[in-house]
Amino acid sequence: MNDDPQPSYWLRQQEGWFWYQDPLFSPPSPASAAKSKDARPNELIEFEAMQKRLDDLKRIAVVNPSDANMRAYMGYQRFVMDKSAFFADSWQRLVWKTPELDYSLSGRPTNSFAIDAFDTRVRDKQRSAIQALARTHGLFFIFRSDCPYCHKFAPVLKRFEQKYGLTVFPVSLDGGSLPEYPSAMTDNGIAAKLEVSVVPAVFLAVPGSGEITPIGYGVMAEEELAERIYTITQTRPGQSF
């Protein structure tokens, strides 16, 4: 007598080649389903829980600012701030022993002793680059004779011209002049072409080529003017000196 509850193949031959059947589907347990649903690192889960806890305590304290609610929020906020301070301290310690992570070694330093050396190096590079540009470039200086900012900026630009040898072509929008530039050219339409809406305005140009690059508008210090010209002509976005 065959005690096998499953009929043998010979008794199931009407199924043909498809006699094999997949096992019945068993739904996962709630615990395994929850685990597979959130397979992220525990740190991410804890961080989100911490943020939610802080936000919930704050909302409770805002709606009901009792001493107990305020104390609960402020105490938990202190806990979060302590974690942030620990993170910042760990960050700094890692930077100190990993030079490639220290931005101050590639950008402008934060150490007061190193800043002077960095600034001197940058000024030397700027001076050399701008003096080289002076052989082929010039500056369009667009102004109005009744503009107080133009009168303020003109002496700065004149000193810059004399220091770097970069020729300035003054262009007057109203036909007047400035003490530093008594023989200014009257605007012949170049201001409209360059869409100048604010004066003073400075553009770097290659005379006769049509190559004109905006440098800036308004009153600028000599150092700022040099930095802008150097940055625009010698570096790419995101590139340090």
C-alpha positions as CSV (number, residue, x, y, z in Angstrom):
1,M,0.0,0.0,0.0
2,N,1.3,3.4,-1.0
3,D,1.1,5.9,1.9
4,D,2.4,8.8,-0.3
5,P,-0.3,11.5,-0.3
6,Q,1.1,12.8,-3.6
7,P,0.0,10.8,-6.7
8,S,2.8,9.2,-8.6
9,Y,3.9,10.5,-12.0
10,W,2.2,7.5,-13.7
11,L,-1.1,8.5,-12.2
12,R,-0.6,12.2,-13.3
13,Q,0.4,11.6,-16.8
14,Q,-2.4,13.8,-18.1
15,E,-0.3,16.7,-17.0
16,G,2.3,15.8,-19.6
17,W,5.6,17.6,-19.5
18,F,4.1,20.2,-17.1
19,W,3.8,18.0,-14.1
20,Y,6.3,20.1,-12.1
21,Q,4.8,22.9,-10.1
22,D,6.4,25.8,-8.2
23,P,6.1,25.5,-4.4
24,L,3.3,27.5,-2.8
25,F,4.1,31.1,-2.1
26,S,4.8,31.9,1.6
27,P,4.5,35.6,2.5
28,P,7.5,37.0,4.4
29,S,7.2,37.5,8.1
30,P,6.6,41.1,9.3
31,A,10.1,41.3,10.8
32,S,11.9,40.2,7.6
33,A,9.6,42.5,5.5
34,A,10.5,45.5,7.7
35,K,14.2,44.6,7.4
36,S,14.1,44.4,3.6
37,K,12.1,47.6,3.3
38,D,14.8,49.7,5.0
39,A,18.2,48.3,4.3
40,R,20.0,51.6,4.8
41,P,22.9,51.9,7.2
42,N,21.9,52.3,10.8
43,E,23.6,55.7,10.9
44,L,21.2,57.1,8.4
45,I,18.2,55.7,10.3
46,E,19.5,57.1,13.6
47,F,20.2,60.5,12.1
48,E,16.7,60.9,10.6
49,A,15.2,59.8,14.0
50,M,17.3,62.4,15.8
51,Q,16.2,65.1,13.4
52,K,12.5,64.1,13.7
53,R,12.8,64.0,17.5
54,L,14.3,67.5,17.6
55,D,11.7,68.9,15.2
56,D,8.8,67.3,17.2
57,L,10.1,68.7,20.5
58,K,10.4,72.1,19.0
59,R,6.9,72.1,17.6
60,I,5.5,71.0,20.9
61,A,7.3,73.8,22.7
62,V,6.2,76.4,20.2
63,V,2.5,75.4,20.5
64,N,2.7,74.9,24.3
65,P,5.8,76.7,25.7
66,S,5.6,75.3,29.2
67,D,8.7,74.9,31.3
68,A,8.7,71.2,30.8
69,N,8.3,71.3,27.0
70,M,10.9,74.1,26.7
71,R,13.3,72.1,28.9
72,A,12.8,68.9,26.8
73,Y,13.5,70.8,23.6
74,M,16.5,72.7,24.8
75,G,18.0,69.6,26.5
76,Y,17.7,67.6,23.3
77,Q,19.0,70.5,21.2
78,R,22.1,70.6,23.5
79,F,22.5,66.9,22.8
80,V,22.4,67.5,19.0
81,M,24.8,70.4,19.3
82,D,27.3,68.3,21.3
83,K,27.2,65.7,18.5
84,S,27.8,68.5,16.0
85,A,30.8,69.8,18.0
86,F,32.2,66.3,18.2
87,F,31.9,66.0,14.4
88,A,33.6,69.4,13.8
89,D,36.5,68.4,16.1
90,S,36.9,65.0,14.4
91,W,36.8,66.8,11.0
92,Q,39.6,69.2,12.1
93,R,41.8,66.5,13.5
94,L,41.5,64.5,10.2
95,V,42.4,67.6,8.2
96,W,45.5,68.2,10.3
97,K,46.9,64.8,9.5
98,T,45.7,64.5,5.9
99,P,47.2,67.3,3.7
100,E,45.1,66.5,0.6
101,L,41.9,67.4,2.6
102,D,43.2,70.7,3.8
103,Y,41.8,73.4,1.5
104,S,44.0,76.1,3.1
105,L,47.0,74.4,1.5
106,S,45.6,74.9,-2.0
107,G,43.5,78.0,-1.6
108,R,44.0,81.1,0.5
109,P,45.5,80.1,3.8
110,T,43.8,81.0,7.1
111,N,47.0,81.2,9.1
112,S,48.0,84.9,9.6
113,F,51.7,84.0,9.0
114,A,51.0,82.4,5.7
115,I,48.5,85.0,4.4
116,D,51.3,87.6,3.8
117,A,53.3,85.1,1.8
118,F,50.3,84.0,-0.2
119,D,49.2,87.6,-0.9
120,T,52.7,88.6,-2.1
121,R,52.8,85.6,-4.4
122,V,49.4,86.4,-5.8
123,R,50.3,90.1,-6.4
124,D,53.5,89.1,-8.2
125,K,51.5,86.7,-10.5
126,Q,48.9,89.3,-11.1
127,R,51.5,92.0,-12.0
128,S,53.3,89.7,-14.4
129,A,50.1,88.6,-16.1
130,I,48.6,92.1,-16.5
131,Q,51.9,93.6,-17.7
132,A,52.0,90.9,-20.4
133,L,48.4,91.6,-21.3
134,A,49.3,95.3,-21.7
135,R,51.2,94.5,-24.9
136,T,48.0,93.4,-26.7
137,H,45.1,94.6,-24.6
138,G,43.6,97.9,-23.4
139,L,40.8,99.1,-21.1
140,F,37.6,100.8,-22.2
141,F,36.5,103.2,-19.4
142,I,33.0,104.4,-19.9
143,F,31.8,107.3,-17.7
144,R,29.7,110.4,-17.4
145,S,31.3,113.7,-16.4
146,D,28.5,114.4,-13.9
147,C,28.8,111.0,-12.2
148,P,30.4,111.3,-8.7
149,Y,31.4,107.7,-8.7
150,C,33.2,108.2,-12.0
151,H,35.2,111.1,-10.5
152,K,36.0,108.8,-7.5
153,F,37.1,105.9,-9.6
154,A,39.1,107.9,-12.3
155,P,42.2,108.5,-10.1
156,V,42.3,104.8,-9.1
157,L,42.2,103.8,-12.8
158,K,44.9,106.3,-13.7
159,R,47.2,104.9,-11.1
160,F,46.4,101.4,-12.3
161,E,47.2,102.4,-15.9
162,Q,50.6,103.9,-14.9
163,K,51.5,100.9,-12.7
164,Y,50.7,98.1,-15.1
165,G,51.1,99.9,-18.5
166,L,47.6,98.9,-19.6
167,T,46.3,101.7,-21.9
168,V,42.9,103.2,-20.9
169,F,40.5,104.4,-23.6
170,P,38.1,106.8,-21.9
171,V,34.6,107.0,-23.4
172,S,32.3,109.8,-22.2
173,L,28.5,109.2,-22.5
174,D,27.7,112.9,-22.2
175,G,30.6,114.4,-24.1
176,G,32.3,115.8,-20.9
177,S,35.6,114.8,-19.4
178,L,37.3,114.0,-16.1
179,P,40.5,115.7,-14.7
180,E,42.4,112.5,-15.1
181,Y,41.1,112.0,-18.7
182,P,40.6,115.4,-20.2
183,S,40.7,114.1,-23.8
184,A,38.0,111.5,-23.5
185,M,36.3,110.2,-26.7
186,T,32.6,110.9,-27.1
187,D,30.5,107.8,-27.1
188,N,29.9,106.7,-30.7
189,G,27.5,103.9,-29.9
190,I,29.8,101.5,-28.2
191,A,28.0,101.9,-24.8
192,A,24.8,100.7,-26.4
193,K,26.6,97.8,-28.1
194,L,28.1,96.7,-24.8
195,E,24.7,97.3,-23.0
196,V,26.2,99.6,-20.5
197,S,23.5,100.7,-18.0
198,V,25.7,101.6,-15.0
199,V,28.8,103.8,-14.9
200,P,31.7,103.8,-14.3
201,A,32.2,100.6,-16.4
202,V,35.4,98.9,-17.4
203,F,36.0,96.5,-20.2
204,L,39.1,94.6,-21.3
205,A,39.6,94.8,-25.1
206,V,41.9,93.8,-27.9
207,P,41.9,96.8,-30.1
208,G,40.8,96.1,-33.7
209,S,39.7,92.6,-33.0
210,G,36.2,93.1,-31.5
211,E,37.2,91.0,-28.5
212,I,35.7,92.8,-25.4
213,T,35.3,91.4,-22.0
214,P,33.4,93.1,-19.1
215,I,35.6,93.6,-16.0
216,G,33.2,95.4,-13.7
217,Y,30.9,98.3,-12.9
218,G,31.0,100.9,-10.1
219,V,33.9,102.1,-8.0
220,M,36.7,99.4,-7.6
221,A,39.9,99.5,-5.6
222,E,43.2,99.0,-7.5
223,E,43.7,95.6,-5.9
224,E,40.2,94.5,-6.9
225,L,40.6,95.6,-10.5
226,A,43.9,93.6,-10.7
227,E,42.3,90.6,-9.2
228,R,39.3,90.7,-11.6
229,I,41.5,91.0,-14.7
230,Y,43.8,88.2,-13.6
231,T,40.9,85.9,-12.7
232,I,39.0,86.5,-15.9
233,T,42.0,86.1,-18.2
234,Q,44.2,83.6,-16.4
235,T,41.9,81.1,-14.5
236,R,38.9,78.9,-15.0
237,P,35.9,78.9,-12.7
238,G,36.7,77.0,-9.5
239,Q,40.5,77.3,-10.1
240,S,42.5,78.9,-7.4
241,F,45.5,81.1,-7.8
